[in-house]
Amino acid sequence: MKRKFYSLIIMLVVLSTSGFISAQEARQVTDNFQTADGRQVSSNFAVRSSPVQQMQMNEKQEGVDSLQTQKDPILFYTLERDKEFAHWSISGGIGASIFDGDITEPAKRIVPSSSLDWGFAGVIERSFNPIWGLGFEYGAMPYGAETKTQELKGFVNEWDVFLSVNILNLFYHSRPQKWGIFVNVGMGMSYYNAKMTDKKTGEAVIGPGNKPMDLEGGISWAWPLAGLVEYNINKDFAVGFKAEYRLHDKDNFEGQVINVREGNWNDAFELFTLTFRYKPHFGKNYHVRNYGYGDPDISGLEERLADLEEQLKNMSKVDSCCILNTERIKQLEEELAKKPDTVIMETPAPPVKTIDEEGVKRVFREALRGIQFETNKADIKPISFSILDNVVTIMKENPDYTLQIIGHTDNVGAASYNLNLSDKRAASVRTYLMDRGINGNRLSSEGKGLTMPVASNNTEDGRALNRRVEFIVSQNGVVVLKSE
């Protein structure tokens, strides 16, 4: 029996490992998928685009971004995103236990049947990924049986560690995560007391070897094997039902050894327990027990991309026109350069637009939320150029202004990564202003990463508010305006 039990343990470990490998195949799809909090959607095609096509591709990306913000796609766990997931959970259970030992053997019928007794258990568990985890469990179980003349009473305290494998996630990666089916295999120690008494005298029954059937401080190895069906009520709580069989390597749970069955693995317990689980997030956005491995459903995005691709094909005539006009202009410039008596007059630059004091405040408030960057990059999107051009106008109208540019991010990703990204984005804004004639000595930039949120990072709206570029305007060393 011991060999079969060990074989079962080895089989479950192998199954768990094979499931983890296949999960990595799913990560090849999910790694580049752009979620509503900023992950990138990868494309499996390359397009050699003209300037007009590039503008259309920008509009296409903005359309994707718009779709992303309307509804979060299904999230799946990947190793690269592990830091975004909480892993710990605690659970408790109460249920019925039945003693299964030599005393229940019909051949001898020392005691014909065991009683149904209530027991309870508590568990602390760490789920390393959606497939497997490790847990520590404590359980307390009274047990007993009786005949017309004799009565058995005992009490067991057990501590064990166990491996838990989510069978559904092992074989079905892309699925809703409301239900989970787990198999738990573990080992631990039992500490127990047992006494068989005569109902008339109240004294211990004299058993084999002329010894009383009264045991104090029994110790045995325990080998629990359990199946758990669990339902996620919400992201924080789950309920379940667990059926369990707990083997022991001692045969004296009746007060002393009774060898009705040969061997030492005769005393065990059957348990049926209703469980309640709490999944603390510890500030994380997700909990690993609420998600699985799999391919995200991006059918809606694929339809939108197909529509935009069709629009790009229809732009071919416009592209040809633009290319021909560009070549004609270049040809005329070459011909004019060959004529010595020709003077090419430069068109004077348009006058700088004047912006009043209220307009200054409005421009910087718009810049606070309106500057957009390519996902996970410091490249400014063309849609933001008009906002920054207004900032250029203000700086040219007010030569005694100096500007401090500060980049901020949400809490998605590592703190060091966000700090570096915010610093690069603030520097990109500074470079843009310098390229349009603002002296670099009047500009400074720095990144604050995720250290200065202005809203909660627990919601998408809050994270959107935290992704911003802040401007602090000073005049002769005195701060006169803050965009926040």
C-alpha positions as CSV (number, residue, x, y, z in Angstrom):
1,M,0.0,0.0,0.0
2,K,2.9,2.4,0.8
3,R,4.4,1.8,-2.7
4,K,1.1,2.7,-4.4
5,F,0.7,5.8,-2.3
6,Y,4.3,7.0,-3.2
7,S,3.6,6.2,-6.9
8,L,0.5,8.5,-6.7
9,I,2.6,11.3,-5.3
10,I,5.2,11.0,-8.0
11,M,2.5,10.9,-10.7
12,L,0.9,14.2,-9.5
13,V,4.2,16.0,-9.4
14,V,5.0,14.9,-13.0
15,L,1.6,16.0,-14.1
16,S,2.0,19.4,-12.4
17,T,5.4,19.9,-14.1
18,S,4.1,19.0,-17.6
19,G,1.2,21.5,-17.1
20,F,3.6,24.2,-16.2
21,I,5.6,23.6,-19.4
22,S,2.5,23.8,-21.6
23,A,1.5,27.0,-19.8
24,Q,4.7,28.6,-21.0
25,E,3.5,28.0,-24.6
26,A,0.4,30.1,-23.7
27,R,2.7,32.9,-22.5
28,Q,4.1,33.3,-26.0
29,V,0.8,34.8,-26.9
30,T,0.0,36.7,-23.8
31,D,3.5,38.3,-23.3
32,N,2.8,41.0,-26.0
33,F,-0.9,41.4,-25.6
34,Q,-1.9,44.9,-24.7
35,T,-4.3,45.0,-21.7
36,A,-6.3,48.0,-20.5
37,D,-3.5,49.0,-18.2
38,G,-0.9,49.5,-21.0
39,R,0.4,46.1,-22.3
40,Q,1.3,46.0,-26.0
41,V,-0.6,44.1,-28.7
42,S,1.9,42.4,-31.1
43,S,1.3,42.3,-34.9
44,N,2.4,39.4,-37.1
45,F,2.7,41.5,-40.2
46,A,4.9,44.3,-41.4
47,V,3.8,47.2,-43.7
48,R,6.1,49.5,-45.6
49,S,4.2,52.7,-45.2
50,S,4.3,56.1,-46.8
51,P,3.8,59.2,-44.7
52,V,0.1,59.1,-45.2
53,Q,0.0,55.4,-44.3
54,Q,2.0,56.2,-41.1
55,M,-0.6,58.8,-40.1
56,Q,-3.3,56.2,-40.7
57,M,-1.4,53.7,-38.7
58,N,-1.3,56.2,-35.8
59,E,-5.0,56.5,-36.0
60,K,-5.3,52.8,-36.1
61,Q,-3.3,52.5,-32.8
62,E,-5.5,55.2,-31.2
63,G,-8.5,53.2,-32.2
64,V,-7.0,50.1,-30.5
65,D,-6.3,52.2,-27.4
66,S,-9.9,53.4,-27.4
67,L,-11.2,49.8,-27.6
68,Q,-8.9,48.8,-24.8
69,T,-10.2,51.5,-22.4
70,Q,-13.8,50.6,-23.1
71,K,-13.6,47.1,-21.7
72,D,-10.8,45.2,-20.0
73,P,-9.9,42.0,-22.0
74,I,-9.6,38.7,-20.0
75,L,-6.3,38.6,-18.1
76,F,-4.1,35.6,-17.9
77,Y,-1.2,34.8,-15.6
78,T,2.3,34.9,-17.1
79,L,5.7,34.6,-15.4
80,E,6.8,38.0,-16.6
81,R,3.7,39.6,-14.8
82,D,4.1,37.6,-11.6
83,K,4.8,40.7,-9.5
84,E,1.3,42.0,-10.3
85,F,-0.3,39.0,-8.7
86,A,-0.9,38.1,-5.0
87,H,-0.2,34.5,-4.1
88,W,-1.2,33.8,-0.4
89,S,-4.5,32.7,0.8
90,I,-6.0,31.4,4.1
91,S,-8.9,29.0,4.5
92,G,-10.8,27.2,7.2
93,G,-13.2,24.3,7.2
94,I,-15.7,22.4,9.3
95,G,-17.1,19.0,8.6
96,A,-17.5,15.4,9.6
97,S,-14.9,12.7,10.2
98,I,-15.3,8.9,10.3
99,F,-12.6,6.6,11.8
100,D,-11.6,3.7,9.6
101,G,-9.5,1.2,11.6
102,D,-9.3,-2.4,12.7
103,I,-12.3,-1.9,15.0
104,T,-14.5,-1.5,12.0
105,E,-13.6,-4.7,10.4
106,P,-16.7,-7.0,10.0
107,A,-14.6,-10.1,10.3
108,K,-13.8,-9.5,14.0
109,R,-16.3,-6.7,14.9
110,I,-14.5,-5.5,18.0
111,V,-16.6,-2.4,17.5
112,P,-19.1,-2.8,14.7
113,S,-19.2,0.8,13.4
114,S,-17.5,4.2,13.9
115,S,-19.4,7.3,14.9
116,L,-19.7,10.5,12.8
117,D,-17.8,13.3,14.6
118,W,-17.3,17.0,13.8
119,G,-13.9,18.3,13.1
120,F,-12.3,21.5,11.9
121,A,-9.1,22.6,10.0
122,G,-7.2,25.7,9.1
123,V,-4.9,26.2,6.1
124,I,-2.3,28.8,4.9
125,E,-1.4,28.3,1.3
126,R,0.8,29.9,-1.4
127,S,-0.2,29.3,-5.0
128,F,2.9,29.8,-7.0
129,N,1.0,29.9,-10.3
130,P,-2.5,28.9,-11.5
131,I,-1.6,25.2,-11.5
132,W,0.2,24.4,-8.3
133,G,0.9,25.6,-4.8
134,L,2.1,24.5,-1.3
135,G,0.1,24.7,1.9
136,F,0.4,24.1,5.7
137,E,-2.6,22.7,7.5
138,Y,-3.7,22.0,11.0
139,G,-6.7,19.8,11.8
140,A,-8.5,18.6,15.0
141,M,-10.7,15.5,14.9
142,P,-12.5,13.7,17.7
143,Y,-13.4,10.1,16.9
144,G,-15.1,7.1,18.4
145,A,-17.2,3.9,18.1
146,E,-19.3,1.8,20.5
147,T,-21.1,-1.5,21.0
148,K,-23.6,-2.5,23.7
149,T,-20.8,-3.1,26.2
150,Q,-17.7,-1.1,25.0
151,E,-17.0,2.5,23.8
152,L,-14.0,4.0,22.0
153,K,-13.1,7.7,22.4
154,G,-10.1,9.4,20.9
155,F,-8.9,12.8,19.7
156,V,-6.3,13.6,17.0
157,N,-4.3,16.8,16.3
158,E,-2.6,16.8,12.9
159,W,-0.1,19.1,11.2
160,D,0.9,18.6,7.6
161,V,2.3,20.2,4.5
162,F,0.8,19.4,1.1
163,L,1.1,19.9,-2.6
164,S,-2.0,21.3,-4.3
165,V,-2.6,20.9,-8.1
166,N,-5.5,22.6,-9.9
167,I,-6.6,19.8,-12.3
168,L,-8.8,22.1,-14.5
169,N,-6.0,24.6,-15.0
170,L,-3.6,21.7,-15.7
171,F,-5.5,20.5,-18.7
172,Y,-7.7,23.4,-19.7
173,H,-5.8,26.7,-19.9
174,S,-8.4,29.0,-21.6
175,R,-11.5,28.8,-19.3
176,P,-13.5,30.9,-16.9
177,Q,-12.1,30.9,-13.4
178,K,-15.2,30.6,-11.3
179,W,-14.6,26.9,-10.5
180,G,-11.5,25.0,-9.5
181,I,-10.9,21.3,-8.9
182,F,-7.8,20.5,-6.8
183,V,-6.0,17.4,-5.8
184,N,-3.9,17.7,-2.6
185,V,-1.2,15.3,-1.5
186,G,0.8,15.8,1.7
187,M,2.6,14.4,4.7
188,G,2.7,15.4,8.4
189,M,2.4,14.3,12.0
190,S,-0.5,13.1,14.2
191,Y,-0.7,13.4,18.0
192,Y,-3.5,11.5,19.5
193,N,-5.1,10.0,22.6
194,A,-7.4,7.0,22.6
195,K,-9.2,4.8,25.2
196,M,-11.5,1.8,24.9
197,T,-13.7,1.6,28.0
198,D,-16.3,-0.9,29.5
199,K,-19.6,0.9,29.6
200,K,-20.6,-0.8,33.0
201,T,-17.3,-0.2,34.9
202,G,-15.9,2.8,33.0
203,E,-12.5,1.1,33.2
204,A,-10.2,0.5,30.2
205,V,-10.8,-2.7,28.4
206,I,-8.0,-5.2,28.7
207,G,-6.8,-5.9,25.2
208,P,-4.2,-8.2,23.6
209,G,-1.2,-9.0,25.7
210,N,-3.3,-8.4,28.9
211,K,-2.7,-4.6,28.5
212,P,-5.3,-1.9,28.9
213,M,-6.5,-0.2,25.7
214,D,-5.6,3.3,26.9
215,L,-3.1,5.4,25.0
216,E,-1.8,8.9,25.9
217,G,0.6,10.8,23.6
218,G,0.5,8.6,20.5
219,I,2.6,9.9,17.6
220,S,2.2,8.8,13.9
221,W,3.2,9.9,10.4
222,A,0.1,11.2,8.5
223,W,-0.4,11.0,4.7
224,P,-3.4,13.1,3.6
225,L,-4.9,12.6,0.1
226,A,-7.8,15.1,-0.7
227,G,-10.0,16.3,-3.5
228,L,-11.3,19.9,-3.4
229,V,-14.0,21.5,-5.5
230,E,-14.0,25.3,-5.0
231,Y,-16.1,28.2,-6.3
232,N,-14.8,31.8,-6.5
233,I,-17.6,34.0,-5.1
234,N,-15.6,37.1,-6.0
235,K,-12.0,38.2,-6.2
236,D,-11.5,37.9,-2.4
237,F,-13.6,34.9,-1.2
238,A,-14.3,31.3,-2.3
239,V,-16.2,28.4,-0.9
240,G,-15.6,24.7,-1.5
241,F,-16.2,21.1,-0.5
242,K,-13.3,18.8,0.3
243,A,-13.3,14.9,0.5
244,E,-10.2,13.5,2.2
245,Y,-8.6,10.2,3.2
246,R,-5.8,10.4,5.8
247,L,-3.5,7.4,6.2
248,H,-1.2,6.7,9.2
249,D,1.7,4.4,9.8
250,K,0.7,3.3,13.3
251,D,-2.0,0.8,14.2
252,N,-2.9,1.8,17.7
253,F,-5.6,4.4,17.3
254,E,-7.9,2.1,19.3
255,G,-5.8,2.4,22.4
256,Q,-3.3,-0.3,21.5
257,V,-2.3,-2.4,18.5
258,I,-5.1,-4.6,17.2
259,N,-3.9,-6.7,14.2
260,V,-7.2,-7.5,12.7
261,R,-5.7,-6.5,9.4
262,E,-2.0,-7.2,8.8
263,G,0.4,-4.3,8.5
264,N,0.7,-0.9,10.2
265,W,-1.4,1.1,7.7
266,N,-4.8,0.1,9.0
267,D,-5.9,3.2,10.9
268,A,-7.2,6.1,8.8
269,F,-9.9,8.8,8.7
270,E,-12.4,9.8,6.1
271,L,-13.3,13.5,6.2
272,F,-16.0,15.6,4.4
273,T,-15.5,19.3,4.9
274,L,-17.1,22.6,3.9
275,T,-14.3,25.2,3.3
276,F,-14.1,29.0,3.2
277,R,-11.2,30.8,1.6
278,Y,-9.9,34.4,1.9
279,K,-7.5,35.7,-0.8
280,P,-5.8,38.9,0.4
281,H,-4.3,41.0,-2.4
282,F,-1.7,42.9,-0.3
283,G,-2.0,45.9,-2.7
284,K,-1.7,43.8,-5.9
285,N,-4.2,44.2,-8.7
286,Y,-4.8,40.5,-9.2
287,H,-4.7,37.2,-7.2
288,V,-3.2,34.1,-8.9
289,R,-6.1,31.8,-7.8
290,N,-8.5,34.0,-9.8
291,Y,-6.7,33.5,-13.2
292,G,-5.4,30.8,-15.4
293,Y,-3.0,30.4,-18.3
294,G,-4.4,30.8,-21.8
295,D,-4.9,32.8,-24.9
296,P,-6.8,36.1,-24.5
297,D,-10.0,36.7,-26.5
298,I,-9.0,39.5,-28.9
299,S,-11.6,38.8,-31.5
300,G,-13.1,42.3,-31.2
301,L,-9.6,43.9,-31.7
302,E,-8.9,41.6,-34.7
303,E,-12.2,42.8,-36.4
304,R,-11.2,46.4,-35.8
305,L,-7.7,45.9,-37.2
306,A,-9.1,44.2,-40.3
307,D,-11.3,47.3,-40.9
308,L,-8.4,49.6,-40.5
309,E,-6.3,47.5,-42.9
310,E,-9.0,47.8,-45.5
311,Q,-8.9,51.6,-45.1
312,L,-5.2,51.6,-45.6
313,K,-5.6,49.8,-48.9
314,N,-8.0,52.5,-50.0
315,M,-5.4,55.2,-49.3
316,S,-3.1,54.0,-52.1
317,K,-4.2,56.7,-54.6
318,V,-3.7,59.5,-52.1
319,D,-0.3,58.2,-51.3
320,S,0.7,58.1,-55.0
321,C,-0.5,61.7,-55.3
322,C,1.6,62.9,-52.4
323,I,4.7,61.0,-53.7
324,L,4.4,62.6,-57.1
325,N,3.9,66.1,-55.7
326,T,7.0,65.7,-53.5
327,E,9.1,64.5,-56.5
328,R,7.8,67.5,-58.6
329,I,8.8,70.0,-55.9
330,K,12.3,68.5,-55.6
331,Q,12.7,68.8,-59.4
332,L,11.6,72.5,-59.4
333,E,14.0,73.3,-56.6
334,E,16.9,71.8,-58.6
335,E,16.0,73.8,-61.7
336,L,15.8,77.0,-59.8
337,A,19.2,76.4,-58.2
338,K,20.8,76.2,-61.7
339,K,19.5,79.8,-62.5
340,P,22.0,82.4,-61.2
341,D,19.6,85.3,-61.6
342,T,16.9,83.7,-59.6
343,V,16.4,84.7,-55.9
344,I,14.4,82.3,-53.7
345,M,12.5,84.3,-51.1
346,E,11.8,82.6,-47.8
347,T,8.3,82.9,-46.6
348,P,8.3,84.9,-43.4
349,A,7.3,82.9,-40.3
350,P,3.8,83.6,-39.1
351,P,3.6,85.8,-36.0
352,V,3.6,84.1,-32.7
353,K,0.1,83.6,-31.4
354,T,-0.5,85.6,-28.2
355,I,-2.0,83.7,-25.2
356,D,-3.4,85.6,-22.2
357,E,-2.9,84.7,-18.5
358,E,-6.0,82.5,-18.4
359,G,-4.9,80.9,-21.6
360,V,-1.5,80.0,-20.0
361,K,-3.2,78.2,-17.2
362,R,-5.5,76.4,-19.6
363,V,-2.6,75.3,-21.8
364,F,-0.6,73.7,-18.9
365,R,-3.7,72.0,-17.5
366,E,-4.4,70.5,-20.9
367,A,-0.7,69.4,-21.2
368,L,-1.0,67.7,-17.8
369,R,-3.4,65.1,-19.1
370,G,-3.2,65.5,-22.9
371,I,0.4,64.4,-23.7
372,Q,0.3,60.9,-25.0
373,F,3.3,58.5,-25.5
374,E,3.7,55.2,-27.4
375,T,3.0,52.3,-25.1
376,N,6.0,51.5,-22.8
377,K,8.1,54.1,-24.8
378,A,9.2,57.7,-24.5
379,D,8.1,58.6,-28.0
380,I,5.5,61.4,-28.1
381,K,2.4,60.6,-30.2
382,P,1.7,63.1,-33.0
383,I,-1.7,63.8,-31.6
384,S,0.1,65.6,-28.7
385,F,2.2,68.0,-30.9
386,S,-0.4,70.7,-30.9
387,I,-0.6,70.8,-27.1
388,L,3.2,71.1,-26.9
389,D,3.3,73.8,-29.6
390,N,1.0,75.9,-27.3
391,V,3.6,75.5,-24.6
392,V,6.3,76.6,-27.0
393,T,4.3,79.7,-27.8
394,I,4.0,80.6,-24.1
395,M,7.7,80.2,-23.5
396,K,8.5,82.4,-26.5
397,E,6.1,85.1,-25.3
398,N,7.6,85.0,-21.8
399,P,11.4,84.9,-22.1
400,D,11.8,85.2,-18.3
401,Y,9.8,81.9,-17.7
402,T,11.7,78.7,-16.8
403,L,10.0,75.4,-16.9
404,Q,10.4,72.2,-14.8
405,I,9.0,69.1,-16.5
406,I,8.1,66.1,-14.2
407,G,7.0,62.7,-15.5
408,H,4.8,60.4,-13.4
409,T,3.5,56.8,-14.0
410,D,0.9,54.4,-12.4
411,N,2.0,51.3,-10.4
412,V,1.8,48.7,-13.1
413,G,5.3,47.1,-13.4
414,A,8.4,47.4,-11.3
415,A,9.2,50.6,-9.5
416,S,12.7,50.9,-11.1
417,Y,11.2,50.4,-14.6
418,N,8.5,53.1,-14.0
419,L,11.1,55.6,-12.6
420,N,13.3,55.1,-15.7
421,L,10.3,55.4,-18.1
422,S,9.0,58.6,-16.4
423,D,12.4,60.2,-16.6
424,K,12.8,59.4,-20.3
425,R,9.3,60.7,-21.1
426,A,10.0,64.0,-19.3
427,A,13.3,64.3,-21.2
428,S,11.4,63.7,-24.5
429,V,9.1,66.7,-23.7
430,R,12.2,68.9,-22.9
431,T,13.8,67.8,-26.2
432,Y,10.7,68.6,-28.2
433,L,10.6,72.2,-26.8
434,M,14.3,72.7,-27.4
435,D,13.9,71.5,-31.0
436,R,11.4,74.3,-31.5
437,G,13.6,77.1,-30.3
438,I,13.4,77.1,-26.5
439,N,16.7,77.5,-24.8
440,G,17.6,74.3,-22.9
441,N,18.9,76.4,-20.0
442,R,15.3,77.4,-19.3
443,L,14.1,73.8,-19.1
444,S,14.7,70.9,-16.7
445,S,13.2,67.4,-16.6
446,E,13.0,64.6,-14.1
447,G,11.0,61.4,-13.5
448,K,9.2,60.5,-10.3
449,G,7.9,57.1,-11.4
450,L,5.0,55.8,-9.3
451,T,6.0,57.6,-6.1
452,M,3.5,60.6,-6.3
453,P,0.1,59.3,-7.3
454,V,-2.8,61.7,-7.4
455,A,-5.5,58.9,-7.4
456,S,-5.9,55.3,-6.4
457,N,-4.1,52.8,-8.5
458,N,-6.7,50.1,-7.8
459,T,-8.9,51.3,-10.7
460,E,-8.2,51.9,-14.4
461,D,-9.5,55.5,-14.1
462,G,-7.2,56.1,-11.2
463,R,-4.2,54.7,-13.0
464,A,-5.0,56.9,-16.0
465,L,-4.9,60.0,-13.8
466,N,-1.5,59.0,-12.4
467,R,0.1,58.7,-15.9
468,R,0.8,62.4,-16.5
469,V,3.4,65.0,-17.2
470,E,3.5,67.8,-14.7
471,F,4.7,71.4,-15.4
472,I,6.0,73.9,-12.9
473,V,6.5,77.4,-14.3
474,S,8.9,79.9,-12.5
475,Q,9.6,83.6,-13.2
476,N,12.8,85.0,-11.9
477,G,13.2,82.1,-9.5
478,V,9.7,82.3,-8.1
479,V,7.0,79.6,-8.9
480,V,4.1,81.3,-10.6
481,L,2.1,78.3,-11.9
482,K,1.7,74.5,-11.4
483,S,-0.2,72.4,-13.8
484,E,-1.6,70.3,-10.9
